[in-house]
Amino acid sequence: MNPTARTQAWSTLAAALALPLLYIGGTHAMPPLSLLGLAVFTTSMMTPPLLRFTSRRRS
C-alpha cells in the first residue's frame, strides 16, 4: 500500500474515533475531553490536505 494512502487511512480512523470523544465531552460537561476530541479531529482532518500539497508529483 502506498505510504500516503496508509497515512490517509489512519487519519480517517483517528477522525472516526475522535467523534465519540467530542460527543461524550459535550454531553457530560467535560471540557478536557472535548478539547482532546477537537484536537484529534482537527489534526486528522488536516492531514490529507497537507499530504496532498507536500507530496512529490509522480511522473
ChimeraX attribute file (.defattr): number of C-alpha atoms within 10 A of each C-alpha:
attribute: neighborCount
match mode: 1-to-1
recipient: residues
	/A:1	5
	/A:2	7
	/A:3	8
	/A:4	12
	/A:5	12
	/A:6	11
	/A:7	15
	/A:8	18
	/A:9	14
	/A:10	13
	/A:11	20
	/A:12	17
	/A:13	13
	/A:14	18
	/A:15	20
	/A:16	14
	/A:17	14
	/A:18	21
	/A:19	16
	/A:20	14
	/A:21	20
	/A:22	22
	/A:23	15
	/A:24	15
	/A:25	19
	/A:26	16
	/A:27	10
	/A:28	10
	/A:29	11
	/A:30	14
	/A:31	14
	/A:32	13
	/A:33	19
	/A:34	22
	/A:35	15
	/A:36	15
	/A:37	24
	/A:38	18
	/A:39	15
	/A:40	20
	/A:41	22
	/A:42	14
	/A:43	14
	/A:44	21
	/A:45	16
	/A:46	11
	/A:47	15
	/A:48	18
	/A:49	11
	/A:50	10
	/A:51	14
	/A:52	11
	/A:53	9
	/A:54	9
	/A:55	10
	/A:56	8
	/A:57	7
	/A:58	4
	/A:59	3
